[in-house]
């Protein structure tokens, strides 16, 4: 079986030679730590790390569905300890110069109806630049007839993007102060997905390319539930999700994956009824268990992730136990196990190497078609 065949068989609950071996990724700080523990210095990106650790292949292609043009990236202020910089989405965030804490948003350009037109003009779904001039040439490299790996297409975000642009508290207040404006924003984002994606899918079909899965993103849940009332989310976003998923289904893309951290239970029914059928990365906490989710929602809910990333710092016994815990779900199908977020910097390289080797032994059944791991260097520690 090649990587594409294995992925599709997993999603269809069909027999396969072994489990798909993937991971979510790694924080930059993690890779920097590992360089001192034997990871070659040239392995300095998620793509290179996936190749080094012998993960199965996958690829992505797509059209431009975001702000066009973006705002100018710039440093707006800095002192001895902090740097404030504007991102491409217009948000100013505060970076600590001497630690690896997550940057803190401190200023949002998008606030209300008065500030919306500046964003709206950058969200013209008919802008010809949304489908690159060389898209046909680039997508032809992934023709179904010769492709051995699963191919993903980006399919955007409807509420998570607004959360980023406006801020959690500000967006929550705006829902009550001017819900009609938020609905207009959601519809605009949907059109920025649907119109260019439709053009891209036509070109892909002409080139003999079918996307195996689509990737959407929200990140709108915390450890006790969603940041928006499920009823409101269903009313505002559900119909637009359905428009996007219907379009993808029309061109043969049957698996629509949505990336959302936290406790997703209350939103899963909305996504499922709207055509989103792969939940990712099913972050583990006191609220989440992938086996319970499968029992609750059935085989119509496919799963990626669900390996507790914090276990990696606890040693071999804990890692082995977590792999064993997930193995029945792996064997059932409809599940690709990997860390439930990027591997954090408190994980020793030796622990992660053990995890990969054990995952390949158990989930990969030790088969000879597993990709080998790269060679570690002598540790400088």
C-alpha positions in Angstrom: 0.0 0.0 0.0 1.2 3.5 -0.7 0.6 6.4 1.6 -2.5 7.6 -0.2 -4.1 4.2 -0.4 -3.4 3.7 3.4 -5.0 7.1 4.3 -8.1 6.5 2.2 -8.5 2.9 3.6 -8.2 4.3 7.1 -10.9 6.9 6.5 -13.2 4.3 5.0 -12.7 1.7 7.7 -11.3 -0.7 5.1 -8.5 -3.2 5.7 -4.9 -1.7 5.4 -1.4 -2.9 5.9 -0.8 -0.6 8.9 -1.6 2.7 10.5 -0.8 6.0 9.0 2.3 7.4 10.8 2.0 11.2 11.1 2.4 13.8 13.8 1.0 17.3 14.4 4.4 19.1 14.4 6.9 20.7 16.7 7.4 24.1 18.3 10.6 25.9 17.2 11.8 25.9 20.8 11.5 22.1 20.8 13.7 21.7 17.8 16.2 24.1 19.2 16.4 22.0 22.4 16.8 18.8 20.4 19.7 20.2 18.5 21.7 20.1 21.7 20.5 16.5 22.3 21.5 15.1 19.0 19.1 16.2 16.3 21.1 17.5 13.3 21.1 21.3 13.1 19.7 21.2 9.5 16.5 19.7 10.8 15.1 23.1 11.6 11.5 23.0 10.4 8.4 20.9 10.8 8.7 19.5 7.3 12.3 18.5 7.7 11.5 17.0 11.1 8.7 14.9 9.7 11.1 13.6 7.1 13.8 12.9 9.7 11.6 10.9 12.0 10.3 8.9 9.1 6.7 10.0 8.9 4.5 9.0 6.0 4.1 11.5 3.2 1.3 14.1 2.6 1.1 17.3 0.6 -1.1 20.4 0.3 -2.1 22.8 -2.4 -4.8 25.5 -2.7 -5.9 29.0 -3.5 -5.6 32.3 -1.6 -8.6 32.6 0.7 -7.3 35.2 3.3 -6.7 38.9 3.3 -5.4 40.1 0.0 -3.2 42.1 0.4 -2.3 41.5 4.0 -1.3 44.4 6.3 2.3 45.3 6.4 4.3 43.3 9.0 6.2 45.8 11.1 7.7 46.4 14.6 5.7 49.3 16.1 7.5 49.5 19.4 10.2 47.7 21.4 12.2 48.0 24.6 14.8 46.0 26.4 12.4 43.1 27.2 9.5 43.3 24.7 8.8 43.8 21.0 5.4 44.9 19.7 4.8 43.9 16.1 1.9 44.1 13.7 1.0 40.9 12.0 -0.3 40.4 8.5 -3.9 40.4 9.8 -3.5 43.8 11.4 -3.2 42.7 15.0 -0.4 44.0 17.2 1.1 41.4 19.5 3.6 41.7 22.3 6.6 39.4 22.2 8.9 38.7 25.1 12.5 38.8 23.9 13.9 36.5 26.5 11.3 33.7 26.9 9.2 31.4 24.7 5.8 32.5 26.0 2.9 32.8 23.5 2.8 36.4 22.3 0.0 38.6 23.7 -2.4 40.5 21.4 -2.5 44.1 22.5 -4.2 46.0 19.7 -7.0 45.1 17.2 -7.7 47.2 14.1 -11.0 45.5 13.5 -13.5 46.6 16.1 -16.9 47.7 14.6 -18.7 48.8 11.5 -16.4 51.8 11.1 -13.3 49.6 10.9 -14.8 46.7 8.8 -14.5 48.4 5.4 -10.7 48.3 5.6 -10.9 44.5 6.0 -13.8 44.0 3.6 -11.9 45.5 0.7 -9.1 43.0 1.3 -11.6 40.2 1.2 -12.8 40.5 -2.4 -13.6 36.9 -3.4 -13.4 37.7 -7.1 -9.8 39.1 -6.9 -8.0 37.3 -9.8 -4.9 36.9 -7.6 -6.7 34.4 -5.4 -6.0 31.7 -8.0 -2.3 31.9 -9.0 -1.6 32.2 -12.7 0.5 29.0 -12.5 -2.1 27.0 -10.5 -2.7 24.5 -13.3 1.0 23.9 -13.7 1.5 23.4 -10.0 -1.5 21.2 -9.3 -0.6 19.0 -12.3 2.3 17.7 -10.2 -0.2 15.9 -8.0 -2.2 14.0 -10.6 -4.2 11.1 -9.2 -2.7 8.7 -11.7 0.8 9.0 -10.3 0.3 10.4 -6.8 1.3 8.1 -3.9 0.4 10.4 -1.0 -2.8 12.1 0.3 -3.4 15.6 -1.0 -5.0 18.4 1.1 -6.7 21.6 0.1 -7.2 24.5 2.4 -10.9 25.4 3.1 -10.7 28.3 5.5 -12.3 29.4 8.7 -15.6 31.1 9.5 -15.4 32.2 13.2 -11.8 31.4 14.4 -10.4 34.0 12.0 -12.7 36.6 13.4 -11.6 35.7 16.9 -8.0 36.4 15.9 -8.8 39.6 14.1 -11.1 41.1 16.8 -10.2 39.3 20.0 -12.2 36.9 22.1 -13.8 39.4 24.4 -14.4 42.0 21.7 -16.0 39.5 19.3 -18.2 38.1 22.1 -19.5 41.6 22.8 -20.0 42.4 19.2 -22.2 39.4 18.8 -24.7 41.1 21.1 -24.1 44.7 20.1 -24.2 44.1 16.3 -24.9 40.5 15.4 -25.8 41.5 11.9 -22.3 42.8 11.3 -20.7 39.5 12.6 -23.1 37.6 10.2 -21.9 39.8 7.3 -18.3 39.0 8.3 -18.9 35.3 8.4 -20.6 35.4 5.0 -17.8 37.4 3.5 -15.2 34.9 4.8 -17.3 32.0 3.4 -17.4 33.7 -0.1 -13.6 34.1 0.1 -13.4 30.4 0.4 -16.2 29.3 -2.0 -15.5 31.5 -5.0 -11.7 30.9 -5.4 -12.0 27.3 -4.2 -14.6 26.6 -6.9 -12.2 27.9 -9.6 -9.3 26.0 -8.2 -11.4 22.7 -8.1 -12.4 23.1 -11.7 -8.7 23.5 -12.7 -7.7 20.6 -10.6 -10.3 18.4 -12.2 -9.1 19.4 -15.6 -5.6 18.4 -14.6 -6.7 15.0 -13.3 -6.4 15.9 -9.6 -8.8 15.0 -6.8 -8.1 16.3 -3.3 -8.2 13.6 -0.7 -9.1 15.8 2.2 -9.8 19.5 3.0 -8.4 21.4 6.0 -10.5 23.9 7.9 -9.5 25.7 11.1 -11.4 27.3 14.0 -9.7 27.0 17.5 -12.8 28.4 19.2 -13.0 26.1 22.2 -11.3 26.1 25.6 -11.2 23.5 28.3 -14.9 23.8 29.3 -16.5 24.4 25.9 -16.9 26.7 22.9 -16.4 30.5 22.9 -19.7 31.0 21.2 -23.1 29.5 22.1 -23.7 26.4 20.0 -27.2 27.6 18.9 -25.7 30.9 17.6 -22.8 29.1 15.9 -25.2 26.7 14.1 -27.4 29.6 12.9 -24.5 31.8 11.7 -22.0 29.3 10.5 -23.8 26.0 9.8 -25.3 27.0 6.4 -21.9 28.3 5.1 -20.1 25.2 6.3 -22.6 23.2 4.2 -22.0 25.3 1.1 -18.3 24.7 1.5 -18.6 21.0 2.1 -21.1 20.5 -0.7 -18.7 22.1 -3.1 -15.9 19.9 -2.0 -18.0 16.8 -2.2 -19.0 17.8 -5.8 -15.4 17.4 -6.8 -14.7 14.2 -5.0 -13.2 15.5 -1.7 -15.1 13.4 0.9 -13.0 14.1 4.0 -13.3 17.6 5.5 -11.0 18.0 8.5 -11.5 20.7 11.1 -8.7 21.9 13.5 -10.1 23.0 16.8 -8.4 22.7 20.2 -10.2 22.3 23.6 -13.5 20.7 24.5 -15.3 20.4 21.1 -18.2 18.1 22.2 -20.9 20.8 21.9 -19.9 21.8 18.4 -19.2 18.3 16.9 -23.0 17.8 16.1 -23.0 21.0 14.2 -19.9 20.2 12.2 -21.1 16.7 11.4 -24.5 17.8 10.2 -22.8 20.5 8.1 -20.5 18.0 6.3 -17.3 18.3 8.4 -16.4 14.7 9.3 -12.8 14.7 10.6 -12.0 16.2 14.0 -8.5 17.3 14.6 -6.4 17.2 16.8 -8.9 16.1 19.6 -6.9 17.7 22.4 -6.7 15.6 25.5 -7.6 17.0 28.9 -10.0 16.1 31.7 -12.8 16.7 29.2 -11.7 14.5 26.2 -11.3 10.9 25.3 -11.4 9.8 21.7 -12.9 6.4 22.5 -15.8 8.0 24.3 -16.2 10.4 21.4 -16.4 7.5 19.0 -19.0 5.8 21.1 -21.0 9.0 21.4 -20.9 10.1 17.7 -20.3 6.9 15.9 -18.2 6.0 13.0 -19.4 9.0 11.0 -16.9 11.1 13.1 -13.4 10.4 12.0 -10.5 11.4 14.3 -6.9 12.6 14.0 -4.6 13.2 17.0 -5.7 12.3 20.6 -2.3 11.2 21.9 -1.7 13.3 25.0 1.4 15.4 24.2 2.2 15.8 27.9 2.8 12.1 28.2 5.9 12.5 26.1 7.7 14.2 29.0 6.9 11.4 31.5 9.1 8.6 30.2 8.9 5.3 28.4 6.3 3.6 30.6 3.8 6.4 30.2 4.4 6.6 26.5 3.9 2.9 26.1 0.7 3.0 28.1 -0.7 5.8 26.0 0.0 4.0 22.8 -1.6 0.9 24.2 -4.7 2.9 25.2 -5.3 4.1 21.7 -4.5 0.9 19.9 -8.1 -0.5 19.9 -9.3 2.7 18.1 -6.4 2.5 15.7 -7.4 -1.1 14.8 -11.1 -0.1 14.4 -10.2 2.5 11.7 -11.3 6.0 11.0 -8.6 7.2 13.3 -5.0 8.5 12.7 -3.2 8.8 16.0 -0.6 11.4 16.8 0.1 14.1 19.3 -2.8 16.4 20.2 -0.8 19.5 19.4 2.7 20.4 18.6 5.4 18.6 20.7 6.3 20.9 23.6 9.8 21.9 24.6 9.8 20.0 27.9 10.1 16.7 25.9 13.6 15.2 25.8 14.6 14.0 22.3 15.2 10.5 23.6 11.6 10.3 24.8 10.3 11.4 21.4 12.5 9.0 19.6 11.2 6.2 21.8 7.6 7.3 21.0 8.2 7.2 17.3 9.9 3.8 17.4 7.1 2.3 19.7 4.3 3.8 17.5 5.9 2.3 14.4 6.3 -1.1 16.2 2.7 -1.2 17.5 0.6 1.0 15.2 2.9 0.4 12.2 3.1 -3.3 12.9 6.9 -3.1 12.4 6.4 -3.5 8.6 9.4 -3.0 6.2 7.5 -0.2 4.4 7.9 2.1 7.4 10.3 4.9 6.7 13.5 4.8 8.7 14.5 7.5 11.1 17.5 9.7 10.4 20.8 9.4 12.1 21.2 11.3 15.4 24.4 13.1 16.2 26.4 13.0 19.4 24.7 15.1 22.0 26.4 18.4 23.0 24.8 18.3 26.5 
